[in-house]
């Protein structure tokens, strides 16, 4: 590790030589200045780690050099040790008030100089290192706060999206417990958030006290946790009034960095109205088919290419079917009363 740079300021050459040689031997990089003016120029150019500063010098004395350095933000943290023949308390107090870290009287012992330089140089390096760490920490904290703010804004944005969806959204852990829901779930179940979080999904959605497997139903959640693949299916759930509703369910796995499934997002859409329409359509088709089958007339259902899609039992054989199809083709081409463009098929009775 490179040792510190020391600036020695003294107008007496013999003192400069002693301090230069002694400090250089123990590994310090030593610079010298013979006046206060030269000292300030050197400090502005080099920024030493520590200064040994004589007080009584021609021109600008040591006190003035110290005062100017402490008033400059670029040099105010550089430690200054005064070296002077003045050993009275008044001079020492004045030096400390100006910002010096130590005071050594002349004649000095080289070992004492080296020891004090080592001490204050170490303290200065530690303070500088601590300051750099604090600056880095403040920067990291500032960046962390910025990231946390952005994350909070994103979380609020996505949570708002989820809460305003028209589908029930649940987040379920591997124990089948609900860890999060959107507002639609609360509206559907008629429960409060604290009444849902932590409960088993089969208890909230199906009214079961035990898992679906124990009620003879295959649990699709189990498959998603095991395979890590999403799936969709239809099921029957309970609404806020205890009535059964038909739902379409999409299960999507959430994985950690290692690819392990940690949670499953369950998206539920009520399809009761769709199922009702399908049932009504099925009943209507069955009624129509029953009427046509029991009709005494020959009834056929044709598509736009005049292909026979359906015939009832009164049509005797394929030959008659073909003749009737040919007759209908002529009628459809020539008759102005048939609006073929409005239909994809035509039912004809003879």
N, C-alpha and C positions, 0 to 999 in steps of 0.2 A: 504494500500500500504506500503510495507517494505521500511524503510528509508535507506539512504546510509551508506556505511561502511567508517569510518574515521580513518586514521592512524595518531597518534600524536607522533612526534619525538622530544625528549628533554632529555638532560642529567641531568636535575634537577627533582627529584622525586615529589616535591611539585607542580610543574607546571603540571606534568603528572596527579597527583591525581585530581587537580582542573578541568582540561579539560576533564578527563575521566568521572568524576561524572556529571559535567554540561551537557555534550553532551549526555550521556546515559539517563539522565532524560527527554530529549526532543525526545527520540526515536531512536537515532543513535546507530549503532553498532560501538564500539570504540576499536581500537587496539593500543598498545603502543610499542615504541622502544626507547631505551636509548642511541643509538649511530647511526652514519651514516651508519656503516657497517651493523648493525642489520636492519636498515630501508631498505636498498637495498635488503637484504635477504627476508624481509617481503613483499616488493613490488613484487618481482619475484614470490613469492609463492601465494599471496592472491589477488593482483590487486585491491587495495582500490579505492573508488570513489573520495576521496579527501585526501590531506595530509596537516597537520599543521606541519611545519618544522622549528625547531630552527636553527639559523645560526652558532653560536659559540658553537662548541662541540669538545671534544678531538678526535683525529684521523681525519676521514673524516668529514669536516664541511658541513653545509647545502648547501652552494653554489655548492660543488662538487657532493653532492647527486642529486641536481637539474640538474646539467649539464649531469650527467650520465643517468638520467631518460629521459631527453629530446633528448638524442642521441640514445635512444633505441625505436624502432618502437612499441614495445609492451607496453611501459609505457609513451610515450611522450604526450599522450592526457590526462593523469591524472592531474587535477588542483592542484597546489601547492600554499599554503599561507604561506609566511614567517612570523615567530614570533621571534622578536629579540629586545634586549635593544638598539641596534644601531638605532638611529632616524635621522641620517643625510641623506641628499639627495643622496650622492654618493652610499651608501649601498642600498638604495631603488632602484635607477636606475640600479645598477648592478643586483639586484634580478629580476627586470622586464625584463632586457635584456636576462637573462638566461631562461626566460619563465614562471616566477611566475605570478599568476593572481591577487595577492593582497599581502599587507604587513601590519602587525600589530605590534605595538611596545609594549614592556614590560615597566612597569606593564600594564596588559590588564584588561579590564572589561569583565566578562563572557558573559554578554548580547550582547556585541559587537561581541565577538567571535562567539556566536550562530547565530547572525543575518547574519554575513558574510559567515559563513559556509552554512547556509540555502540558501543564494543568489547564491553562487558559485556552490553548490551542485545541485540546481535547473537548473542553466544554463548548467552545465555539463550533467545532465540527458536529458535536452532538446536537446543539441547538439548530444548526443549519439543516442537518439531516432530519431532525424532528419537524422543522418548519416545512421542508419539502414533503415529508410524509403527511403533515397536516393539510398542506395545499392539495396533495393528491387525494387525500381522504375527502376534503371538501368538494373537490371536483367529482369524485366518485359518488358522494352523497347527493350532489346536485344532479348528476346524471341519473342516479337511482330514483330521485324524486321525480325527475322528468319522465323516466320510464314508467314509474308507478302511476303518475298522472295519466299518461297515455293509455296504460293498461286499464286503469279505472274507467277512463272514458270509453274505451273499446268494450269493456265488460258491460258498462251501462248501456251502450248502444245495442250490443247483441242481446242482452237481457231484455231490453225494451222490445226488440224484434220478436223474441221468443214469447214474451208475455202477451203480445198483440196478435199472435197467430190464432187462427180459428181452429187449430188442432190442439188436442191435449198432448203436452210434452212432459215426460217423466224421465229422470235420470236414476238408474237402478244399479246397486252394487252387486257383487257376486253372491251375497247372502240374500238377494231378492228384496233388500230394503230400499225404500225410496229416499234418495238424498237431495233431490231438487225437483221442483215442478213449476210450470207456468200458471198464470192466473186462470186459464181456461180449465185446468184440472179442478181447481177449487170451485169454479162455477158448475162444472159437471157433477162433481161429487157432493156439493153442498157443504163441504168441510172447510175449516180454516187451515192455514198453512201448518201451524204447529200440530194439527190433528192428522196431518199426512206424512210429514217428514219423519223418517225413522221407522215407519210401519212397513209391513210386508206388502208387496204389490198385489199378491193374490187376495189379501184381506181387504184392501181398499177397492180394487177393481172388480173382484168376483164375490166378495163377501165370505170367502173361505177362511177357516181357521188354520188350515194346513195347505201345503203346496198343491198345485194343480195336478201333479202326477198322482197324488193320493186320492184324487177324485176321478180318476180314469181319463184324464186329459193330458196329452203330451205337451210338455212345457218347452216352447220354442226359445225362451230365454236361455235355457240350459244349453241348447245347441249353439247359440251365438257366443256364449261365454266359452264354450269348448272349442269351436271351430274358428272363431274370429271373423265369420262371414255374416253379412247382413241378411235378413229375410223378411218376407211380408206374408201376411195371412189374415183371414177373417175370423172373428170371434164374437162372443156375446158378453157384454159387460152390464154392470148395474149403474143406473143414473141416480141423481139426488133423491128421487122419489122411490127408489127401490125397484124400479121397473127395468126389464131387460131391454138392451138396445144392441143392434147389430153394429159392429165397428170393423174398420179396416186398419190393420196394425203394421207399422214398419219398425223393425228393430235394427239399430245401427250401433256397431261396437265402437267404444273409445279405447285407444291403446296407448301404452307408455312407450318410451324410447326403444325398449327391447321387443316391442310388438305384442306384449301381453295385454289381454283385455282387462281393463280395470273397471269399466262401467259400460252400461248399455243405455242408449237413448231410445225410449219407446215413444213413437209418434202415433196418436190414435185419432182416427177420423170417423165420425158418426155417419153410417150409411143406411140408417133405418129407413129414411124416405126412399132411397134408391131401391132397397130391398122390397119395399111396399109396392113401388111402381112395377118392378119386375114380377112380383107375385100377381098383381092385377093384370099385367100384360099376358102372363102365362094362363091365367084363368080365362081371359078374353080369347086367346088362341084356342084353348080347349073347347070353349063354347062354340066358337066358329067352326072348328073341325067337327064337333058333334052335330051341328046343324047341317053342314054340307054332307056329312056321311049319311045322315038320315033323310036327306031331301029326296023326293021322287024325281027330281030333274037331274040331267047330266051336268055335272059341274066340274070345270077344269080351272086351274090356275096357271097362267102363262107368264113368261118374262118378256123382255123387249125383243128378244130374238125369236119369239113365238115357240120357245121350248116349253113343253108341258112340265110344270112343277108339281102339280097335284091334280088328281082325278078322284071322284068319289066312286062308290061301288056300283052305281047305276050305269057307268060306261061299260058296255059289254066286252069289247075286245080291242086289241091294238089296232086292227084295221079300221074300225070305226073311229078310234082316237085320231088316227092319221087323217081320215077324211074330214073330221070335224076341225082339226087343226088347219087343214087347207082351206076350208070354208071360212074359218075365222080370219085367216090371213087376208083373204079377198075382202071380207067385210071391213077389216081394220084399215085397209088401204083405200077403200071406196066410200066408206060411210063417214059423212061429215059430223056425225053425232058423237063419234068416239074421240075423246081428248087424250090421246096416248101420251102427249108430252108431259102431262101432269102426273103420270104414274110410271113406276118401274115394272109393274105387272098388271095383269087384267084377269079378273074372274068372269067367266062366261058360263051362262046356263042355257041349255037347249031343251 
